[in-house]
C-alpha cells in the first residue's frame, strides 16, 4: 500500500515537473514575443518618423514653390495693373487736354 502511494506520489511530482517545464517554456515564448513585438514597434516607429520627415520636407518644398509662383504671379499682375493704370491715366490726360482746347 505504501509502495503504491509512493508511486502515485512520484507520478504526481513528475506531472508537476512537466507542468512547470511547460510554464517555463511558455515564459520563454512570451519573452520572445515581447522582444519581437518591441523590435517590430521600434522599426515601425522609426519608419513612420522617416516617412513623416520626408512628407514634411516635401510639403515644405511644395509650399515654397507655390509661394514663389504666387509671388511671381502677383508681381506680374501688379506690373500689368500698373501699366494699364498708366495708360488709362495717359488716355484720360489726353482726353482732358483735347477737351480743354
Biopython code that builds the backbone (N, CA, C, O; Angstrom):
import numpy as np
from Bio.PDB.StructureBuilder import StructureBuilder

atoms = [
    (1, "UNK", "N", (0.833, -1.196, 0.000)),
    (1, "UNK", "CA", (0.000, 0.000, 0.000)),
    (1, "UNK", "C", (0.872, 1.252, 0.000)),
    (1, "UNK", "O", (0.625, 2.204, -0.741)),
    (2, "UNK", "N", (1.906, 1.227, 0.857)),
    (2, "UNK", "CA", (2.772, 2.404, 0.916)),
    (2, "UNK", "C", (3.596, 2.531, -0.357)),
    (2, "UNK", "O", (3.954, 3.637, -0.760)),
    (3, "UNK", "N", (3.906, 1.372, -1.007)),
    (3, "UNK", "CA", (4.634, 1.397, -2.283)),
    (3, "UNK", "C", (3.802, 2.038, -3.372)),
    (3, "UNK", "O", (4.317, 2.793, -4.197)),
    (4, "UNK", "N", (2.499, 1.733, -3.372)),
    (4, "UNK", "CA", (1.577, 2.309, -4.367)),
    (4, "UNK", "C", (1.468, 3.812, -4.149)),
    (4, "UNK", "O", (1.502, 4.592, -5.100)),
    (5, "UNK", "N", (1.334, 4.220, -2.851)),
    (5, "UNK", "CA", (1.236, 5.654, -2.534)),
    (5, "UNK", "C", (2.501, 6.395, -2.966)),
    (5, "UNK", "O", (2.442, 7.511, -3.483)),
    (6, "UNK", "N", (3.642, 5.750, -2.744)),
    (6, "UNK", "CA", (4.919, 6.375, -3.137)),
    (6, "UNK", "C", (4.974, 6.504, -4.650)),
    (6, "UNK", "O", (5.457, 7.508, -5.174)),
    (7, "UNK", "N", (4.479, 5.490, -5.356)),
    (7, "UNK", "CA", (4.482, 5.532, -6.825)),
    (7, "UNK", "C", (3.587, 6.654, -7.334)),
    (7, "UNK", "O", (3.966, 7.401, -8.237)),
    (8, "UNK", "N", (2.375, 6.771, -6.739)),
    (8, "UNK", "CA", (1.472, 7.868, -7.116)),
    (8, "UNK", "C", (2.098, 9.217, -6.793)),
    (8, "UNK", "O", (1.962, 10.183, -7.543)),
    (9, "UNK", "N", (2.788, 9.255, -5.654)),
    (9, "UNK", "CA", (3.463, 10.494, -5.254)),
    (9, "UNK", "C", (4.517, 10.900, -6.261)),
    (9, "UNK", "O", (4.629, 12.075, -6.609)),
    (10, "UNK", "N", (5.307, 9.914, -6.742)),
    (10, "UNK", "CA", (6.343, 10.195, -7.743)),
    (10, "UNK", "C", (5.707, 10.642, -9.062)),
    (10, "UNK", "O", (6.203, 11.565, -9.708)),
    (11, "UNK", "N", (4.621, 9.997, -9.458)),
    (11, "UNK", "CA", (3.917, 10.386, -10.690)),
    (11, "UNK", "C", (3.383, 11.818, -10.565)),
    (11, "UNK", "O", (3.429, 12.602, -11.513)),
    (12, "UNK", "N", (2.873, 12.137, -9.363)),
    (12, "UNK", "CA", (2.343, 13.476, -9.101)),
    (12, "UNK", "C", (3.457, 14.507, -9.263)),
    (12, "UNK", "O", (3.276, 15.534, -9.916)),
    (13, "UNK", "N", (4.640, 14.212, -8.643)),
    (13, "UNK", "CA", (5.765, 15.152, -8.746)),
    (13, "UNK", "C", (6.291, 15.221, -10.170)),
    (13, "UNK", "O", (6.705, 16.285, -10.631)),
    (14, "UNK", "N", (6.278, 14.096, -10.867)),
    (14, "UNK", "CA", (6.703, 14.047, -12.260)),
    (14, "UNK", "C", (5.788, 14.925, -13.117)),
    (14, "UNK", "O", (6.255, 15.698, -13.953)),
    (15, "UNK", "N", (4.480, 14.791, -12.895)),
    (15, "UNK", "CA", (3.486, 15.600, -13.612)),
    (15, "UNK", "C", (3.691, 17.080, -13.291)),
    (15, "UNK", "O", (3.645, 17.927, -14.183)),
    (16, "UNK", "N", (3.917, 17.385, -12.008)),
    (16, "UNK", "CA", (4.150, 18.768, -11.584)),
    (16, "UNK", "C", (5.382, 19.332, -12.282)),
    (16, "UNK", "O", (5.386, 20.482, -12.721)),
    (17, "UNK", "N", (6.431, 18.509, -12.380)),
    (17, "UNK", "CA", (7.667, 18.934, -13.063)),
    (17, "UNK", "C", (7.389, 19.231, -14.528)),
    (17, "UNK", "O", (7.866, 20.232, -15.063)),
    (18, "UNK", "N", (6.624, 18.373, -15.174)),
    (18, "UNK", "CA", (6.273, 18.573, -16.598)),
    (18, "UNK", "C", (5.481, 19.879, -16.760)),
    (18, "UNK", "O", (5.731, 20.667, -17.671)),
    (19, "UNK", "N", (4.513, 20.085, -15.842)),
    (19, "UNK", "CA", (3.700, 21.318, -15.899)),
    (19, "UNK", "C", (4.597, 22.551, -15.716)),
    (19, "UNK", "O", (4.447, 23.542, -16.429)),
    (20, "UNK", "N", (5.520, 22.482, -14.764)),
    (20, "UNK", "CA", (6.434, 23.604, -14.520)),
    (20, "UNK", "C", (7.323, 23.854, -15.739)),
    (20, "UNK", "O", (7.580, 25.002, -16.101)),
    (21, "UNK", "N", (7.789, 22.773, -16.368)),
    (21, "UNK", "CA", (8.591, 22.922, -17.594)),
    (21, "UNK", "C", (7.759, 23.568, -18.704)),
    (21, "UNK", "O", (8.263, 24.388, -19.472)),
    (22, "UNK", "N", (6.489, 23.192, -18.779)),
    (22, "UNK", "CA", (5.581, 23.778, -19.771)),
    (22, "UNK", "C", (5.445, 25.282, -19.537)),
    (22, "UNK", "O", (5.531, 26.076, -20.473)),
    (23, "UNK", "N", (5.229, 25.667, -18.256)),
    (23, "UNK", "CA", (5.103, 27.095, -17.924)),
    (23, "UNK", "C", (6.406, 27.843, -18.198)),
    (23, "UNK", "O", (6.388, 28.989, -18.646)),
    (24, "UNK", "N", (7.529, 27.193, -17.927)),
    (24, "UNK", "CA", (8.834, 27.788, -18.202)),
    (24, "UNK", "C", (8.993, 28.044, -19.705)),
    (24, "UNK", "O", (9.446, 29.108, -20.126)),
    (25, "UNK", "N", (8.606, 27.035, -20.503)),
    (25, "UNK", "CA", (8.654, 27.171, -21.966)),
    (25, "UNK", "C", (7.729, 28.291, -22.417)),
    (25, "UNK", "O", (8.091, 29.096, -23.275)),
    (26, "UNK", "N", (6.538, 28.339, -21.838)),
    (26, "UNK", "CA", (5.570, 29.402, -22.160)),
    (26, "UNK", "C", (6.162, 30.766, -21.841)),
    (26, "UNK", "O", (5.994, 31.709, -22.615)),
    (27, "UNK", "N", (6.851, 30.882, -20.715)),
    (27, "UNK", "CA", (7.501, 32.146, -20.318)),
    (27, "UNK", "C", (8.555, 32.541, -21.339)),
    (27, "UNK", "O", (8.649, 33.706, -21.724)),
    (28, "UNK", "N", (9.350, 31.566, -21.779)),
    (28, "UNK", "CA", (10.382, 31.827, -22.791)),
    (28, "UNK", "C", (9.736, 32.312, -24.091)),
    (28, "UNK", "O", (10.215, 33.260, -24.713)),
    (29, "UNK", "N", (8.651, 31.656, -24.492)),
    (29, "UNK", "CA", (7.927, 32.051, -25.717)),
    (29, "UNK", "C", (7.386, 33.475, -25.562)),
    (29, "UNK", "O", (7.505, 34.290, -26.477)),
    (30, "UNK", "N", (6.798, 33.767, -24.416)),
    (30, "UNK", "CA", (6.253, 35.109, -24.169)),
    (30, "UNK", "C", (7.359, 36.164, -24.189)),
    (30, "UNK", "O", (7.164, 37.259, -24.718)),
    (31, "UNK", "N", (8.514, 35.839, -23.617)),
    (31, "UNK", "CA", (9.646, 36.766, -23.651)),
    (31, "UNK", "C", (10.094, 37.009, -25.090)),
    (31, "UNK", "O", (10.411, 38.135, -25.474)),
    (32, "UNK", "N", (10.114, 35.936, -25.876)),
    (32, "UNK", "CA", (10.487, 36.051, -27.291)),
    (32, "UNK", "C", (9.514, 36.976, -28.026)),
    (32, "UNK", "O", (9.926, 37.872, -28.764)),
    (33, "UNK", "N", (8.205, 36.739, -27.809)),
    (33, "UNK", "CA", (7.194, 37.581, -28.460)),
    (33, "UNK", "C", (7.301, 39.028, -27.998)),
    (33, "UNK", "O", (7.134, 39.952, -28.794)),
    (34, "UNK", "N", (7.578, 39.222, -26.720)),
    (34, "UNK", "CA", (7.736, 40.570, -26.175)),
    (34, "UNK", "C", (8.902, 41.283, -26.847)),
    (34, "UNK", "O", (8.789, 42.440, -27.251)),
    (35, "UNK", "N", (10.025, 40.576, -26.962)),
    (35, "UNK", "CA", (11.214, 41.140, -27.620)),
    (35, "UNK", "C", (10.938, 41.424, -29.085)),
    (35, "UNK", "O", (11.283, 42.489, -29.597)),
    (36, "UNK", "N", (10.310, 40.461, -29.761)),
    (36, "UNK", "CA", (9.992, 40.615, -31.186)),
    (36, "UNK", "C", (9.032, 41.773, -31.396)),
    (36, "UNK", "O", (9.232, 42.594, -32.291)),
    (37, "UNK", "N", (7.983, 41.842, -30.569)),
    (37, "UNK", "CA", (6.995, 42.916, -30.677)),
    (37, "UNK", "C", (7.654, 44.268, -30.460)),
    (37, "UNK", "O", (7.387, 45.219, -31.195)),
    (38, "UNK", "N", (8.527, 44.357, -29.439)),
    (38, "UNK", "CA", (9.240, 45.613, -29.165)),
    (38, "UNK", "C", (10.091, 46.009, -30.359)),
    (38, "UNK", "O", (10.091, 47.172, -30.761)),
    (39, "UNK", "N", (10.813, 45.059, -30.928)),
    (39, "UNK", "CA", (11.662, 45.324, -32.104)),
    (39, "UNK", "C", (10.818, 45.801, -33.275)),
    (39, "UNK", "O", (11.164, 46.782, -33.933)),
    (40, "UNK", "N", (9.702, 45.105, -33.542)),
    (40, "UNK", "CA", (8.812, 45.473, -34.648)),
    (40, "UNK", "C", (8.266, 46.880, -34.429)),
    (40, "UNK", "O", (8.248, 47.691, -35.355)),
    (41, "UNK", "N", (7.819, 47.174, -33.203)),
    (41, "UNK", "CA", (7.262, 48.501, -32.905)),
    (41, "UNK", "C", (8.318, 49.588, -33.056)),
    (41, "UNK", "O", (8.019, 50.681, -33.537)),
    (42, "UNK", "N", (9.554, 49.294, -32.649)),
    (42, "UNK", "CA", (10.633, 50.272, -32.804)),
    (42, "UNK", "C", (10.892, 50.528, -34.290)),
    (42, "UNK", "O", (11.099, 51.670, -34.701)),
    (43, "UNK", "N", (10.880, 49.464, -35.088)),
    (43, "UNK", "CA", (11.104, 49.621, -36.535)),
    (43, "UNK", "C", (9.970, 50.406, -37.171)),
    (43, "UNK", "O", (10.202, 51.288, -37.998)),
    (44, "UNK", "N", (8.730, 50.079, -36.778)),
    (44, "UNK", "CA", (7.565, 50.803, -37.309)),
    (44, "UNK", "C", (7.676, 52.279, -36.925)),
    (44, "UNK", "O", (7.450, 53.163, -37.751)),
    (45, "UNK", "N", (8.026, 52.533, -35.666)),
    (45, "UNK", "CA", (8.165, 53.911, -35.174)),
    (45, "UNK", "C", (9.231, 54.663, -35.955)),
    (45, "UNK", "O", (9.019, 55.807, -36.357)),
    (46, "UNK", "N", (10.381, 54.023, -36.171)),
    (46, "UNK", "CA", (11.478, 54.656, -36.916)),
    (46, "UNK", "C", (11.067, 54.908, -38.365)),
    (46, "UNK", "O", (11.343, 55.971, -38.922)),
    (47, "UNK", "N", (10.406, 53.919, -38.970)),
    (47, "UNK", "CA", (9.953, 54.058, -40.361)),
    (47, "UNK", "C", (8.920, 55.168, -40.471)),
    (47, "UNK", "O", (8.973, 55.987, -41.389)),
    (48, "UNK", "N", (7.980, 55.194, -39.533)),
    (48, "UNK", "CA", (6.943, 56.232, -39.532)),
    (48, "UNK", "C", (7.574, 57.609, -39.393)),
    (48, "UNK", "O", (7.188, 58.549, -40.088)),
    (49, "UNK", "N", (8.547, 57.728, -38.493)),
    (49, "UNK", "CA", (9.244, 59.008, -38.298)),
    (49, "UNK", "C", (9.938, 59.439, -39.581)),
    (49, "UNK", "O", (9.876, 60.609, -39.958)),
    (50, "UNK", "N", (10.604, 58.498, -40.257)),
    (50, "UNK", "CA", (11.287, 58.796, -41.522)),
    (50, "UNK", "C", (10.287, 59.243, -42.580)),
    (50, "UNK", "O", (10.512, 60.229, -43.282)),
    (51, "UNK", "N", (9.178, 58.511, -42.690)),
    (51, "UNK", "CA", (8.139, 58.854, -43.672)),
    (51, "UNK", "C", (7.585, 60.248, -43.389)),
    (51, "UNK", "O", (7.428, 61.060, -44.300)),
    (52, "UNK", "N", (7.288, 60.518, -42.106)),
    (52, "UNK", "CA", (6.740, 61.830, -41.740)),
    (52, "UNK", "C", (7.741, 62.952, -42.021)),
    (52, "UNK", "O", (7.353, 64.039, -42.449)),
    (53, "UNK", "N", (9.024, 62.690, -41.782)),
    (53, "UNK", "CA", (10.046, 63.694, -42.089)),
    (53, "UNK", "C", (10.094, 63.964, -43.591)),
    (53, "UNK", "O", (10.205, 65.114, -44.015)),
    (54, "UNK", "N", (10.011, 62.899, -44.396)),
    (54, "UNK", "CA", (10.028, 63.064, -45.854)),
    (54, "UNK", "C", (8.799, 63.831, -46.328)),
    (54, "UNK", "O", (8.896, 64.723, -47.170)),
    (55, "UNK", "N", (7.619, 63.465, -45.765)),
    (55, "UNK", "CA", (6.378, 64.163, -46.128)),
    (55, "UNK", "C", (6.505, 65.643, -45.749)),
    (55, "UNK", "O", (6.150, 66.527, -46.528)),
    (56, "UNK", "N", (7.014, 65.893, -44.550)),
    (56, "UNK", "CA", (7.185, 67.266, -44.071)),
    (56, "UNK", "C", (8.124, 68.057, -44.980)),
    (56, "UNK", "O", (7.838, 69.200, -45.336)),
    (57, "UNK", "N", (9.248, 67.440, -45.353)),
    (57, "UNK", "CA", (10.224, 68.105, -46.228)),
    (57, "UNK", "C", (9.609, 68.359, -47.607)),
    (57, "UNK", "O", (9.776, 69.439, -48.173)),
    (58, "UNK", "N", (8.901, 67.366, -48.142)),
    (58, "UNK", "CA", (8.258, 67.501, -49.457)),
    (58, "UNK", "C", (7.198, 68.599, -49.410)),
    (58, "UNK", "O", (7.114, 69.430, -50.314)),
    (59, "UNK", "N", (6.390, 68.595, -48.348)),
    (59, "UNK", "CA", (5.345, 69.611, -48.187)),
    (59, "UNK", "C", (5.965, 70.997, -48.117)),
    (59, "UNK", "O", (5.472, 71.937, -48.742)),
    (60, "UNK", "N", (7.052, 71.124, -47.355)),
    (60, "UNK", "CA", (7.746, 72.418, -47.243)),
    (60, "UNK", "C", (8.238, 72.875, -48.609)),
    (60, "UNK", "O", (8.092, 74.046, -48.958)),
    (61, "UNK", "N", (8.822, 71.961, -49.388)),
    (61, "UNK", "CA", (9.316, 72.289, -50.735)),
    (61, "UNK", "C", (8.165, 72.726, -51.627)),
    (61, "UNK", "O", (8.265, 73.731, -52.331)),
    (62, "UNK", "N", (7.072, 71.971, -51.598)),
    (62, "UNK", "CA", (5.895, 72.303, -52.423)),
    (62, "UNK", "C", (5.358, 73.683, -52.033)),
    (62, "UNK", "O", (5.059, 74.507, -52.898)),
    (63, "UNK", "N", (5.238, 73.926, -50.717)),
    (63, "UNK", "CA", (4.719, 75.219, -50.258)),
    (63, "UNK", "C", (5.647, 76.363, -50.655)),
    (63, "UNK", "O", (5.174, 77.446, -50.999)),
    (64, "UNK", "N", (6.953, 76.140, -50.613)),
    (64, "UNK", "CA", (7.907, 77.166, -51.041)),
    (64, "UNK", "C", (7.739, 77.463, -52.532)),
    (64, "UNK", "O", (7.770, 78.621, -52.949)),
    (65, "UNK", "N", (7.559, 76.405, -53.331)),
    (65, "UNK", "CA", (7.364, 76.597, -54.775)),
    (65, "UNK", "C", (6.063, 77.343, -55.047)),
    (65, "UNK", "O", (6.022, 78.257, -55.871)),
    (66, "UNK", "N", (4.988, 76.942, -54.341)),
    (66, "UNK", "CA", (3.691, 77.619, -54.505)),
    (66, "UNK", "C", (3.843, 79.093, -54.120)),
    (66, "UNK", "O", (3.359, 79.983, -54.819)),
    (67, "UNK", "N", (4.520, 79.334, -53.002)),
    (67, "UNK", "CA", (4.731, 80.703, -52.525)),
    (67, "UNK", "C", (5.514, 81.524, -53.546)),
    (67, "UNK", "O", (5.159, 82.667, -53.836)),
    (68, "UNK", "N", (6.581, 80.935, -54.090)),
    (68, "UNK", "CA", (7.394, 81.636, -55.093)),
    (68, "UNK", "C", (6.583, 81.893, -56.349)),
    (68, "UNK", "O", (6.639, 82.988, -56.908)),
    (69, "UNK", "N", (5.827, 80.894, -56.804)),
    (69, "UNK", "CA", (4.994, 81.039, -58.002)),
    (69, "UNK", "C", (3.936, 82.110, -57.776)),
    (69, "UNK", "O", (3.706, 82.957, -58.640)),
    (70, "UNK", "N", (3.288, 82.069, -56.606)),
    (70, "UNK", "CA", (2.258, 83.059, -56.267)),
    (70, "UNK", "C", (2.854, 84.457, -56.254)),
    (70, "UNK", "O", (2.246, 85.398, -56.764)),
    (71, "UNK", "N", (4.037, 84.598, -55.678)),
    (71, "UNK", "CA", (4.711, 85.903, -55.642)),
    (71, "UNK", "C", (4.989, 86.399, -57.056)),
    (71, "UNK", "O", (4.771, 87.574, -57.352)),
    (72, "UNK", "N", (5.464, 85.522, -57.927)),
    (72, "UNK", "CA", (5.746, 85.884, -59.327)),
    (72, "UNK", "C", (4.463, 86.326, -60.030)),
    (72, "UNK", "O", (4.442, 87.346, -60.718)),
    (73, "UNK", "N", (3.394, 85.546, -59.849)),
    (73, "UNK", "CA", (2.098, 85.869, -60.474)),
    (73, "UNK", "C", (1.609, 87.231, -59.979)),
    (73, "UNK", "O", (1.164, 88.062, -60.771)),
    (74, "UNK", "N", (1.692, 87.454, -58.662)),
    (74, "UNK", "CA", (1.227, 88.725, -58.097)),
    (74, "UNK", "C", (2.067, 89.899, -58.603)),
    (74, "UNK", "O", (1.535, 90.983, -58.841)),
    (75, "UNK", "N", (3.370, 89.688, -58.767)),
    (75, "UNK", "CA", (4.238, 90.750, -59.308)),
    (75, "UNK", "C", (3.834, 91.079, -60.748)),
    (75, "UNK", "O", (3.787, 92.247, -61.134)),
    (76, "UNK", "N", (3.546, 90.047, -61.533)),
    (76, "UNK", "CA", (3.125, 90.267, -62.926)),
    (76, "UNK", "C", (1.787, 90.989, -62.980)),
    (76, "UNK", "O", (1.603, 91.918, -63.766)),
    (77, "UNK", "N", (0.834, 90.543, -62.119)),
    (77, "UNK", "CA", (-0.479, 91.202, -62.062)),
    (77, "UNK", "C", (-0.293, 92.667, -61.673)),
    (77, "UNK", "O", (-0.892, 93.562, -62.268)),
    (78, "UNK", "N", (0.547, 92.894, -60.666)),
    (78, "UNK", "CA", (0.807, 94.248, -60.191)),
    (78, "UNK", "C", (1.422, 95.108, -61.298)),
    (78, "UNK", "O", (1.012, 96.251, -61.504)),
    (79, "UNK", "N", (2.410, 94.550, -62.012)),
    (79, "UNK", "CA", (3.068, 95.278, -63.108)),
    (79, "UNK", "C", (2.075, 95.562, -64.230)),
    (79, "UNK", "O", (2.044, 96.668, -64.771)),
    (80, "UNK", "N", (1.261, 94.557, -64.582)),
    (80, "UNK", "CA", (0.257, 94.730, -65.644)),
    (80, "UNK", "C", (-0.767, 95.772, -65.228)),
    (80, "UNK", "O", (-1.137, 96.637, -66.022)),
    (81, "UNK", "N", (-1.221, 95.692, -63.991)),
    (81, "UNK", "CA", (-2.198, 96.654, -63.472)),
    (81, "UNK", "C", (-1.616, 98.065, -63.510)),
    (81, "UNK", "O", (-2.293, 99.016, -63.901)),
    (82, "UNK", "N", (-0.362, 98.191, -63.101)),
    (82, "UNK", "CA", (0.303, 99.499, -63.128)),
    (82, "UNK", "C", (0.370, 100.031, -64.557)),
    (82, "UNK", "O", (0.110, 101.212, -64.789)),
    (83, "UNK", "N", (0.716, 99.175, -65.513)),
    (83, "UNK", "CA", (0.787, 99.576, -66.929)),
    (83, "UNK", "C", (-0.585, 100.033, -67.423)),
    (83, "UNK", "O", (-0.714, 101.072, -68.071)),
    (84, "UNK", "N", (-1.611, 99.233, -67.103)),
    (84, "UNK", "CA", (-2.985, 99.574, -67.529)),
    (84, "UNK", "C", (-3.400, 100.912, -66.924)),
    (84, "UNK", "O", (-3.961, 101.766, -67.611)),
    (85, "UNK", "N", (-3.117, 101.088, -65.628)),
    (85, "UNK", "CA", (-3.499, 102.343, -64.958)),
    (85, "UNK", "C", (-2.752, 103.535, -65.561)),
    (85, "UNK", "O", (-3.317, 104.619, -65.708)),
    (86, "UNK", "N", (-1.483, 103.328, -65.908)),
    (86, "UNK", "CA", (-0.713, 104.405, -66.539)),
    (86, "UNK", "C", (-1.314, 104.775, -67.900)),
    (86, "UNK", "O", (-1.408, 105.952, -68.248)),
    (87, "UNK", "N", (-1.717, 103.759, -68.656)),
    (87, "UNK", "CA", (-2.330, 104.007, -69.971)),
    (87, "UNK", "C", (-3.670, 104.734, -69.812)),
    (87, "UNK", "O", (-3.979, 105.669, -70.551)),
    (88, "UNK", "N", (-4.459, 104.276, -68.823)),
    (88, "UNK", "CA", (-5.751, 104.936, -68.567)),
    (88, "UNK", "C", (-5.502, 106.391, -68.180)),
    (88, "UNK", "O", (-6.175, 107.305, -68.656)),
    (89, "UNK", "N", (-4.522, 106.579, -67.308)),
    (89, "UNK", "CA", (-4.193, 107.928, -66.855)),
    (89, "UNK", "C", (-3.721, 108.789, -68.027)),
    (89, "UNK", "O", (-4.119, 109.948, -68.145)),
    (90, "UNK", "N", (-2.875, 108.229, -68.890)),
    (90, "UNK", "CA", (-2.367, 108.968, -70.053)),
    (90, "UNK", "C", (-3.505, 109.290, -71.008)),
    (90, "UNK", "O", (-3.598, 110.405, -71.521)),
    (91, "UNK", "N", (-4.382, 108.297, -71.247)),
    (91, "UNK", "CA", (-5.525, 108.496, -72.137)),
    (91, "UNK", "C", (-6.451, 109.562, -71.560)),
    (91, "UNK", "O", (-6.908, 110.455, -72.274)),
    (92, "UNK", "N", (-6.718, 109.460, -70.279)),
    (92, "UNK", "CA", (-7.580, 110.434, -69.607)),
    (92, "UNK", "C", (-6.964, 111.830, -69.702)),
    (92, "UNK", "O", (-7.661, 112.816, -69.942)),
    (93, "UNK", "N", (-5.652, 111.893, -69.511)),
    (93, "UNK", "CA", (-4.964, 113.183, -69.642)),
    (93, "UNK", "C", (-5.072, 113.740, -71.031)),
    (93, "UNK", "O", (-5.269, 114.943, -71.205)),
    (94, "UNK", "N", (-4.942, 112.871, -72.045)),
    (94, "UNK", "CA", (-5.057, 113.301, -73.453)),
    (94, "UNK", "C", (-6.451, 113.800, -73.726)),
    (94, "UNK", "O", (-6.634, 114.835, -74.366)),
    (95, "UNK", "N", (-7.464, 113.051, -73.232)),
    (95, "UNK", "CA", (-8.858, 113.448, -73.436)),
    (95, "UNK", "C", (-9.108, 114.803, -72.765)),
    (95, "UNK", "O", (-9.738, 115.672, -73.368)),
    (96, "UNK", "N", (-8.642, 114.995, -71.566)),
    (96, "UNK", "CA", (-8.829, 116.268, -70.852)),
    (96, "UNK", "C", (-8.126, 117.404, -71.575)),
    (96, "UNK", "O", (-8.630, 118.520, -71.694)),
    (97, "UNK", "N", (-6.914, 117.055, -72.058)),
    (97, "UNK", "CA", (-6.127, 118.085, -72.750)),
    (97, "UNK", "C", (-6.829, 118.541, -74.031)),
    (97, "UNK", "O", (-6.891, 119.734, -74.328)),
    (98, "UNK", "N", (-7.367, 117.551, -74.800)),
    (98, "UNK", "CA", (-8.049, 117.888, -76.061)),
    (98, "UNK", "C", (-9.400, 118.551, -75.781)),
    (98, "UNK", "O", (-9.853, 119.389, -76.561)),
    (99, "UNK", "N", (-10.041, 118.179, -74.674)),
    (99, "UNK", "CA", (-11.326, 118.778, -74.308)),
    (99, "UNK", "C", (-11.113, 120.219, -73.876)),
    (99, "UNK", "O", (-11.954, 121.082, -74.129)),
    (100, "UNK", "N", (-9.998, 120.473, -73.232)),
    (100, "UNK", "CA", (-9.703, 121.812, -72.732)),
    (100, "UNK", "C", (-9.502, 122.791, -73.877)),
    (100, "UNK", "O", (-9.678, 123.997, -73.703)),
    (101, "UNK", "N", (-9.135, 122.278, -75.046)),
    (101, "UNK", "CA", (-8.910, 123.172, -76.201)),
    (101, "UNK", "C", (-10.229, 123.646, -76.651)),
    (101, "UNK", "O", (-10.315, 124.413, -77.611)),
]
sb = StructureBuilder()
sb.init_structure("model")
sb.init_model(0)
sb.init_chain("A")
sb.init_seg("    ")
for serial, (resi, resn, name, xyz) in enumerate(atoms, 1):
    if name == "N":
        sb.init_residue(resn, " ", resi, " ")
    sb.init_atom(name, np.array(xyz, "f"), 0.0, 1.0, " ", f" {name:<3s}", serial, name[0])
structure = sb.get_structure()
